[in-house]
Each structure stands twice: as structure tokens, then as C-alpha cells.
């Protein structure tokens, strides 16, 4: 290794080896100093045997061989302090597998030239003498700044917008070939309809570079087992569109939370040609649109009692057995919806990161309150009573007793029977959601305080 290395020197070297690497004249010019350095280090390599034998005798006299702990002092991490600077010998290095961080390596080299006067301008051209900016605590954003940024991006998130590409789109690898003029014109018409007439709780992104691709997300309606959830759909307009309907894929995460939404991602809908239906329910190239597809999924699929979406089950809608089965189905659906929330939080689909973070920051408290409400025995989808603490702060302390009485009076009845696994599963999901919502800045103080209290009682 040449003199530019100057790594750790193991032990105390002999005078002959160390003196051969000592800088002779620190006041010399940069070029001369470098040349002398190379010559001395090259000369030292021929004397390695002499140096090593003298060194071994010195170690035998002094006792045990010195060892280095790279985790102790910061200076000791980089070099062994000695009066004589020696050249690096790989055979004498017990820690040859240790690799220096590039920044630390440059600092080590710079230390060797502390007393050397370099010509003006030279220092800036030497890599290991340049100052490397390190991360400092002051450069990290505070939690309040992160929360403010999430809220700002969420508030400015458009309901419809165009993006450059969809690298993670389900149909990204499926090309429709060269676009025809009439095809492109029809797609632009679809975009215009979506931008102007999208209903609340639906957000859409389309691609400028891939006009055939579209991504939509729906927020689950209140009063259903899908409330506050985010459900993502990828669509593609085929080359023969609108003669044929678009193809649609649901990001299920392997969960089937609706008879019309398969675990494989298939969306079963007459309008898409994936289910049989009457002529008026099927795709009509002259009248049907992508907007109609999205509204159908929101209204017909994500409803209060999805159990009866299963073909033939509607006949039991008014029977006690059918209603009981529908409630059980809602229990399972809500659990899957919570699991889908976690998927979205941990890996938000491309171009919807700001919506995911902001939505759950805003709705996290309500979702957690609903989980608690359902674990107490109430029906999934039933209205969750307004938080007493929040209502007191709005109406004043004087009316707190009347508020509590009113809440108790309007409290919905509990379910008669429910699978024991529901509460067990919900407890696990609640803890995971609490952690994720807390990271996004949601108001989780009440639930964290209750968790701490329970832990103290258990202890």
C-alpha cells in the first residue's frame, strides 16, 4: 500500500521502520513533500522483515500484544496514537476485515498533514482535506413540522390530476400499441368527465405518457363496514375502447372483503362484462363511461350489507338468519378493511402518498374509536357516539352531565352473539393501527394514555 493510506499501526514499530516514514521537511513545497513521502514508504517496505523482528522482540518484552476496540474512543477508531508514524503492514493487522467509513478515512488522511503548509488553493483540490458535511440534529425536521407538512399536502391534494407515469400500475407492462386518433380523443373526453363530475370520496390520477392507464381510490362511506378505508383500483383502456369496457384491477392485498371484489383483484361487475346482467346493466359503447364504472363500484359494491351482493343471497335479506349472517360478514369485512388500511399506510400506491398520510392523520382518531366501539359489542357500521371529552370542550363543563345522560340514552343495543375471535383479532389490529396513526400525526393521545394506564394496572 502507498503512503496515501496511512491506516492503523499495530504495536510499537522499530526505529528503523518508523524513521523511514517520518516527514523530513514540513516546510517543503507540496510536490516535494509528496515525492519524499513516496520514496520513504517504498524504502520501508524493503525493511519490513527487520522492522517486524525488532517489533516482535519489543512486544515480548512489554507483555501481551495490544488489541484495539473500535467501539471505544472516537480517535482510537481511526488510528493508534504513537510518537512514530509507521507504514501499514497487512500481515501485522489483526483487524484486516475492518473497513473504514469513507468520511472517517478522509479524516485520517487529513490528520497526517496537519502541520504541513500547503500552497494556496491546493487544499481545496485534495479530497481528504475537504470538509464533509455531516448530519446534525438541527437538520432533522421536528414532529410538528412533519405533521404540518403532511396536512398541507393533504389539503392541496386534487381530486383529479395527471401524472407522468405509473411504474407500479398493475397494467404498466401491458401495452395497447400505437394509439389511434379517435381512441385518444375518447380518453380525453373521459378525463374531462372525471375532472368535472367526480363524486365526493373518489380520487383519480391519469397518466400523460400512458393515456391507457388510470388509478382511482375510494374512501369507504360512513355507515358501512368500509367506512374510512381506502380502496385502490387500477384501470386500463384497451386498444378497442370504447367498443369494449375498460379492465379494472382491485388492490386486494389477498383479502376478499366483498363478494364483488375477489382476492385475486378481479372486480365482478355487469358493467365491466365480468358478470352476467340485463342489457341495461351491460357496457354500452355510446353511453357508458369510466365515471359510471367508478360510481357503480362506490354505490353498489361498498354498501351497508355486502353479504347480500352474493348472487341468490338477496332472498334471505328479510329473514333473521340472513340478517345474522350479514352481521357476521360485516365483522369479517371490517377486519379486512383495517388490514387494508395497514397495507396502504406501509406501502402507499404511487402518486397517492400524500392522500394516504393526510387521510389517516385526519381520520385516525375516529377509526380507533370505532374499533373500541365494535369491540364493546356494537354492530360494525353503527354510529359511534361522539367522544365525551371532545363534546365537553365544545359545549362547556356545565353541560357535561347532561351530555353523558344523553349519550347513555342514545347508546345502541349490543349484538346478541358474535364470534369470540372478533375481539381477539380486533385487539391486535387496534394496536397496529394505533402505532401507524401515531406516526402519521393523528390525535391518538386518549388511546395511548389508556394503554399506559392498562399497562400500569397489569404491572
C-alpha positions as CSV (number, residue, x, y, z in Angstrom):
1,X,0.0,0.0,0.0
2,X,1.3,3.5,-0.8
3,X,1.8,6.4,1.6
4,X,-1.7,7.8,0.9
5,X,-3.2,5.1,3.0
6,X,-1.7,5.6,6.5
7,X,-4.1,3.2,8.3
8,X,-3.6,1.8,11.8
9,X,-0.2,0.8,13.0
10,X,-0.3,-2.3,15.2
11,X,2.1,-2.1,18.2
12,X,5.2,0.0,18.6
13,X,7.5,-0.3,15.5
14,X,11.3,-0.2,15.4
15,X,13.2,3.0,15.0
16,X,14.4,1.9,11.5
17,X,10.9,1.3,10.2
18,X,9.3,4.3,11.7
19,X,12.0,6.8,10.9
20,X,11.8,5.7,7.2
21,X,8.3,7.1,7.1
22,X,8.7,10.3,9.1
23,X,8.3,13.5,7.1
24,X,11.7,15.2,6.7
25,X,10.8,18.7,6.0
26,X,7.2,20.1,6.6
27,X,8.1,23.4,5.3
28,X,8.9,22.0,1.8
29,X,6.5,22.6,-1.1
30,X,3.6,20.2,-1.7
31,X,5.1,18.4,-4.7
32,X,8.5,17.8,-3.0
33,X,6.8,16.6,0.2
34,X,4.7,14.1,-1.7
35,X,7.7,12.8,-3.6
36,X,9.7,12.3,-0.4
37,X,6.7,10.6,1.2
38,X,6.5,8.0,-1.6
39,X,10.2,7.4,-1.5
40,X,10.3,6.8,2.2
41,X,7.3,4.4,2.2
42,X,8.8,2.5,-0.7
43,X,12.1,2.2,1.2
44,X,10.3,1.0,4.3
45,X,8.8,-2.0,2.5
46,X,12.2,-3.5,1.9
47,X,13.0,-3.2,5.6
48,X,9.7,-4.9,6.8
49,X,11.5,-8.0,7.9
50,X,13.9,-6.1,10.1
51,X,11.1,-3.9,11.5
52,X,8.9,-6.9,12.2
53,X,11.6,-8.9,14.0
54,X,12.5,-5.9,16.1
55,X,8.9,-5.2,16.8
56,X,8.2,-8.8,18.0
57,X,11.1,-8.6,20.4
58,X,9.7,-5.3,21.7
59,X,6.3,-6.9,22.2
60,X,7.7,-9.9,24.0
61,X,9.5,-7.6,26.4
62,X,6.4,-5.4,27.1
63,X,4.0,-8.3,27.6
64,X,0.7,-9.1,25.9
65,X,0.0,-7.9,22.3
66,X,-2.1,-4.7,22.3
67,X,-5.6,-5.1,21.0
68,X,-7.9,-2.4,19.6
69,X,-11.6,-2.0,20.4
70,X,-13.1,0.0,17.5
71,X,-16.2,0.9,19.6
72,X,-14.5,2.9,22.3
73,X,-13.0,6.3,21.8
74,X,-13.6,8.1,18.5
75,X,-9.9,8.8,17.9
76,X,-9.0,5.2,18.6
77,X,-11.5,4.1,16.0
78,X,-9.3,5.5,13.3
79,X,-5.6,5.3,14.3
80,X,-3.3,4.3,17.1
81,X,-1.5,7.3,18.6
82,X,2.2,6.9,18.7
83,X,5.2,9.2,18.6
84,X,6.4,7.5,15.4
85,X,4.1,7.2,12.4
86,X,4.7,3.9,10.6
87,X,3.6,2.5,7.3
88,X,0.7,0.0,7.1
89,X,1.6,-3.7,7.1
90,X,-1.3,-6.0,6.2
91,X,0.5,-9.0,7.8
92,X,0.6,-7.3,11.2
93,X,-3.0,-6.2,11.2
94,X,-5.3,-8.4,13.3
95,X,-8.4,-6.4,12.2
96,X,-7.8,-6.6,8.5
97,X,-11.6,-7.2,7.9
98,X,-12.4,-3.8,9.4
99,X,-13.4,-1.2,6.8
100,X,-13.3,2.5,7.4
101,X,-16.1,4.8,6.6
102,X,-15.1,7.0,3.6
103,X,-15.6,10.1,5.7
104,X,-13.5,8.7,8.6
105,X,-10.9,7.6,6.1
106,X,-10.5,11.1,4.7
107,X,-10.3,12.5,8.2
108,X,-7.5,10.0,9.0
109,X,-5.5,11.2,5.9
110,X,-6.1,14.8,6.7
111,X,-4.7,14.4,10.2
112,X,-1.4,13.3,8.7
113,X,-1.0,16.7,7.1
114,X,-2.0,18.9,10.0
115,X,1.4,20.5,10.2
116,X,2.1,20.8,6.5
117,X,1.9,24.2,4.9
118,X,0.2,23.7,1.5
119,X,0.4,26.2,-1.3
120,X,-2.7,28.4,-1.7
121,X,-5.5,26.6,-3.4
122,X,-4.0,23.1,-3.1
123,X,-6.0,22.2,-0.1
124,X,-9.3,22.5,-1.9
125,X,-8.2,20.0,-4.6
126,X,-7.2,17.3,-2.1
127,X,-10.3,15.1,-1.5
128,X,-9.3,14.0,2.0
129,X,-8.7,17.6,3.1
130,X,-12.1,18.8,2.0
131,X,-14.7,19.2,4.8
132,X,-17.5,16.7,4.5
133,X,-20.8,18.0,5.8
134,X,-22.3,15.6,8.4
135,X,-25.8,15.2,9.5
136,X,-26.5,17.3,12.6
137,X,-29.6,17.2,14.8
138,X,-30.6,20.7,13.7
139,X,-31.2,19.5,10.2
140,X,-33.8,16.9,11.1
141,X,-37.5,18.0,11.0
142,X,-39.4,18.1,14.2
143,X,-42.5,16.0,14.6
144,X,-44.7,19.1,14.4
145,X,-43.0,20.2,11.1
146,X,-43.6,16.7,9.7
147,X,-47.3,16.8,10.7
148,X,-47.7,20.3,9.3
149,X,-46.2,19.1,6.0
150,X,-48.5,16.1,5.8
151,X,-51.6,18.2,6.5
152,X,-50.5,20.8,3.9
153,X,-50.0,18.2,1.2
154,X,-53.3,16.6,2.0
155,X,-55.3,19.8,1.9
156,X,-53.8,20.6,-1.6
157,X,-54.4,17.1,-3.0
158,X,-56.5,17.4,-6.1
159,X,-59.5,15.1,-6.7
160,X,-58.4,14.7,-10.3
161,X,-54.9,15.2,-11.7
162,X,-52.5,14.0,-14.4
163,X,-49.1,12.4,-13.6
164,X,-46.1,11.4,-15.8
165,X,-46.1,7.7,-15.3
166,X,-47.3,4.7,-13.2
167,X,-44.4,2.5,-12.7
168,X,-46.3,0.4,-10.1
169,X,-49.5,0.2,-12.0
170,X,-51.0,-3.3,-12.4
171,X,-51.2,-2.9,-16.2
172,X,-48.0,-0.9,-16.6
173,X,-46.3,-3.7,-18.6
174,X,-49.4,-4.3,-20.9
175,X,-49.0,-2.0,-23.9
176,X,-52.0,-1.1,-26.1
177,X,-49.8,-0.3,-29.0
178,X,-50.0,2.8,-31.1
179,X,-52.9,5.0,-30.2
180,X,-55.5,5.9,-32.8
181,X,-56.8,9.4,-33.0
182,X,-60.4,8.6,-32.2
183,X,-59.2,6.4,-29.2
184,X,-57.1,9.3,-27.8
185,X,-59.9,11.7,-28.3
186,X,-62.3,9.4,-26.4
187,X,-59.9,9.1,-23.5
188,X,-59.5,12.8,-23.3
189,X,-63.3,13.1,-23.1
190,X,-63.3,10.6,-20.2
191,X,-60.7,12.7,-18.4
192,X,-62.9,15.8,-18.9
193,X,-65.9,14.0,-17.4
194,X,-63.9,12.7,-14.4
195,X,-62.4,16.1,-13.7
196,X,-65.8,17.8,-13.8
197,X,-68.2,15.3,-12.2
198,X,-66.3,13.0,-9.8
199,X,-68.4,12.5,-6.7
200,X,-67.0,13.0,-3.2
201,X,-64.7,10.4,-1.7
202,X,-63.3,9.3,-5.1
203,X,-59.8,10.5,-6.3
204,X,-58.3,9.8,-9.7
205,X,-54.9,10.0,-11.4
206,X,-54.3,9.5,-15.1
207,X,-51.0,9.3,-16.9
208,X,-49.8,11.8,-19.5
209,X,-47.3,9.3,-21.0
210,X,-49.7,6.3,-20.8
211,X,-53.2,7.5,-21.7
212,X,-54.5,4.0,-21.3
213,X,-53.8,3.9,-17.6
214,X,-55.9,5.2,-14.7
215,X,-55.8,4.8,-10.9
216,X,-58.6,5.6,-8.6
217,X,-59.1,5.4,-4.8
218,X,-62.4,5.3,-2.9
219,X,-62.9,6.3,0.7
220,X,-65.3,3.9,2.3
221,X,-68.7,5.5,3.1
222,X,-69.9,6.0,6.6
223,X,-72.5,3.6,8.0
224,X,-70.8,0.7,6.1
225,X,-68.1,-1.8,7.2
226,X,-65.9,0.0,4.7
227,X,-66.0,3.4,6.5
228,X,-62.8,5.4,6.4
229,X,-60.9,2.7,4.5
230,X,-59.0,3.4,1.3
231,X,-59.7,1.1,-1.7
232,X,-57.4,1.3,-4.7
233,X,-58.3,0.3,-8.3
234,X,-56.1,0.3,-11.4
235,X,-57.8,0.5,-14.8
236,X,-56.7,0.3,-18.4
237,X,-58.5,1.4,-21.6
238,X,-57.9,-1.3,-24.2
239,X,-56.9,-0.5,-27.8
240,X,-60.5,-1.2,-28.9
241,X,-62.1,1.1,-26.3
242,X,-64.9,2.1,-26.1
243,X,-66.2,-0.8,-28.2
244,X,-65.2,-2.9,-25.1
245,X,-65.2,-1.8,-21.4
246,X,-62.1,-0.9,-19.5
247,X,-60.4,-3.6,-17.5
248,X,-60.2,-3.0,-13.7
249,X,-58.0,-4.5,-11.0
250,X,-58.6,-4.1,-7.3
251,X,-55.6,-3.9,-4.9
252,X,-56.9,-6.5,-2.5
253,X,-53.8,-7.5,-0.6
254,X,-55.0,-11.1,-0.9
255,X,-58.2,-10.3,1.0
256,X,-61.7,-10.7,-0.2
257,X,-63.8,-8.1,1.6
258,X,-66.7,-8.1,-0.8
259,X,-68.5,-10.7,-3.0
260,X,-67.7,-8.4,-6.0
261,X,-64.0,-7.9,-5.1
262,X,-62.0,-11.0,-5.4
263,X,-58.8,-11.7,-3.5
264,X,-57.0,-12.1,-6.9
265,X,-58.0,-8.5,-7.8
266,X,-60.9,-9.3,-10.1
267,X,-63.8,-6.8,-10.0
268,X,-67.1,-8.6,-10.7
269,X,-69.5,-6.1,-12.3
270,X,-72.0,-6.4,-15.1
271,X,-70.9,-3.1,-16.5
272,X,-67.3,-4.5,-16.9
273,X,-68.5,-7.7,-18.5
274,X,-67.2,-9.8,-15.6
275,X,-70.7,-10.8,-14.5
276,X,-73.9,-11.5,-16.3
277,X,-76.7,-8.9,-16.2
278,X,-79.5,-7.4,-18.1
279,X,-78.9,-5.4,-21.3
280,X,-79.3,-2.1,-19.5
281,X,-76.6,-3.1,-16.9
282,X,-74.0,-4.0,-19.5
283,X,-71.5,-1.8,-21.2
284,X,-72.8,0.5,-23.9
285,X,-70.0,1.9,-26.1
286,X,-72.1,5.0,-26.9
287,X,-73.2,5.8,-23.4
288,X,-71.1,4.0,-20.8
289,X,-68.1,5.8,-19.2
290,X,-65.3,5.3,-16.8
291,X,-67.1,7.7,-14.4
292,X,-70.1,5.3,-14.5
293,X,-67.9,2.4,-13.5
294,X,-66.4,4.2,-10.5
295,X,-69.8,5.4,-9.3
296,X,-71.2,1.8,-9.6
297,X,-68.4,0.4,-7.5
298,X,-68.9,3.0,-4.8
299,X,-72.7,2.7,-4.7
300,X,-73.4,-0.9,-5.5
301,X,-70.3,-2.7,-4.0
302,X,-69.2,-0.7,-1.0
303,X,-72.6,-0.7,0.7
304,X,-74.1,-1.4,4.2
305,X,-74.7,-5.1,3.8
306,X,-72.3,-6.5,1.2
307,X,-73.3,-10.1,2.2
308,X,-76.4,-9.8,0.0
309,X,-74.3,-8.9,-3.0
310,X,-73.6,-12.6,-3.4
311,X,-75.9,-14.0,-6.1
312,X,-79.0,-15.6,-4.7
313,X,-78.5,-14.3,-1.1
314,X,-80.8,-11.4,-1.6
315,X,-83.8,-13.7,-1.0
316,X,-82.7,-14.0,2.7
317,X,-82.5,-10.2,3.2
318,X,-85.6,-10.1,5.4
319,X,-85.0,-13.3,7.4
320,X,-83.5,-13.5,10.9
321,X,-81.0,-16.0,9.6
322,X,-80.0,-13.8,6.7
323,X,-79.6,-10.7,8.9
324,X,-77.4,-12.6,11.4
325,X,-75.2,-13.9,8.5
326,X,-74.9,-10.3,7.2
327,X,-73.7,-9.0,10.6
328,X,-71.1,-11.7,10.8
329,X,-70.0,-10.9,7.2
330,X,-69.6,-7.2,8.2
331,X,-67.4,-8.2,11.2
332,X,-65.0,-10.1,8.8
333,X,-65.2,-7.3,6.3
334,X,-64.2,-4.6,8.8
335,X,-61.3,-6.6,10.0
336,X,-60.1,-7.0,6.3
337,X,-60.7,-3.3,5.9
338,X,-58.4,-2.5,8.8
339,X,-55.8,-4.8,7.4
340,X,-56.1,-3.0,4.1
341,X,-55.6,0.3,5.9
342,X,-52.3,-1.0,7.2
343,X,-51.2,-2.1,3.8
344,X,-51.9,1.4,2.4
345,X,-50.1,3.1,5.3
346,X,-47.0,0.9,5.0
347,X,-46.8,0.9,1.2
348,X,-49.0,3.7,-0.3
349,X,-49.6,3.3,-4.0
350,X,-47.7,5.7,-6.3
351,X,-49.0,9.3,-6.5
352,X,-51.3,8.8,-3.6
353,X,-48.8,9.0,-0.7
354,X,-50.0,12.5,0.4
355,X,-53.6,11.4,0.4
356,X,-52.9,8.3,2.4
357,X,-50.9,10.1,5.0
358,X,-53.3,13.0,5.4
359,X,-56.4,10.9,5.4
360,X,-55.3,8.7,8.2
361,X,-53.9,11.6,10.1
362,X,-57.3,13.2,10.0
363,X,-59.5,10.1,10.5
364,X,-57.2,8.0,12.7
365,X,-58.9,9.0,16.0
366,X,-62.4,8.2,14.6
367,X,-61.2,4.8,13.3
368,X,-59.7,3.9,16.6
369,X,-62.8,5.0,18.4
370,X,-64.9,2.8,16.0
371,X,-62.6,-0.2,16.8
372,X,-63.2,0.2,20.5
373,X,-66.9,0.7,19.9
374,X,-67.2,-2.5,18.0
375,X,-65.1,-4.5,20.5
376,X,-67.6,-3.5,23.1
377,X,-70.2,-5.5,21.3
378,X,-71.8,-2.9,18.9
379,X,-72.6,-3.6,15.3
380,X,-70.0,-2.8,12.7
381,X,-71.1,0.2,10.8
382,X,-73.2,1.6,13.6
383,X,-72.8,5.2,14.6
384,X,-70.0,5.7,17.1
385,X,-71.1,8.2,19.9
386,X,-69.2,11.4,19.8
387,X,-66.2,11.4,22.2
388,X,-67.3,12.8,25.6
389,X,-64.1,14.7,26.1
390,X,-64.4,16.4,22.8
391,X,-68.1,17.3,23.3
392,X,-67.3,18.8,26.7
393,X,-64.7,21.1,25.2
394,X,-67.2,22.3,22.7
395,X,-70.3,22.7,24.9
396,X,-68.6,23.7,28.2
397,X,-68.2,21.9,31.5
398,X,-71.6,22.9,32.8
399,X,-73.4,20.6,30.4
400,X,-71.2,17.6,30.8
401,X,-73.6,15.6,33.0
402,X,-76.5,16.1,30.6
403,X,-74.3,15.1,27.7
404,X,-73.4,11.9,29.4
405,X,-77.0,11.1,30.2
406,X,-78.0,11.8,26.6
407,X,-75.2,9.6,25.3
408,X,-76.3,6.7,27.5
409,X,-79.9,7.2,26.4
410,X,-79.0,7.0,22.7
411,X,-76.5,4.2,23.1
412,X,-77.2,1.5,20.5
413,X,-78.0,-2.0,21.7
414,X,-75.3,-4.6,21.7
415,X,-75.1,-7.6,19.4
416,X,-76.7,-10.8,20.8
417,X,-74.0,-13.1,19.6
418,X,-70.6,-12.8,17.9
419,X,-67.6,-14.9,17.2
420,X,-65.1,-14.8,20.1
421,X,-62.3,-14.4,17.6
422,X,-63.6,-11.0,16.5
423,X,-62.5,-9.2,19.7
424,X,-59.2,-11.0,19.8
425,X,-58.4,-10.1,16.2
426,X,-59.5,-6.5,16.7
427,X,-57.3,-6.1,19.7
428,X,-54.3,-7.0,17.5
429,X,-55.4,-4.7,14.7
430,X,-56.1,-1.9,17.1
431,X,-52.5,-1.9,18.4
432,X,-51.1,-1.9,14.9
433,X,-53.3,0.9,13.7
434,X,-52.5,2.9,16.8
435,X,-48.8,2.8,16.1
436,X,-49.2,3.7,12.4
437,X,-51.7,6.5,13.1
438,X,-49.4,7.9,15.7
439,X,-46.5,8.0,13.2
440,X,-48.8,10.0,10.8
441,X,-49.6,12.5,13.5
442,X,-53.2,11.5,14.2
443,X,-54.7,12.5,17.5
444,X,-54.1,9.3,19.5
445,X,-53.4,10.8,22.9
446,X,-56.5,9.4,24.5
447,X,-55.8,5.9,23.4
448,X,-52.1,6.0,24.3
449,X,-53.0,7.2,27.8
450,X,-55.5,4.4,28.2
451,X,-52.9,1.9,27.0
452,X,-50.3,3.2,29.5
453,X,-52.9,3.1,32.3
454,X,-53.8,-0.5,31.5
455,X,-50.1,-1.5,31.5
456,X,-49.6,0.1,34.9
457,X,-52.6,-1.8,36.3
458,X,-51.3,-5.0,34.9
459,X,-47.9,-4.5,36.4
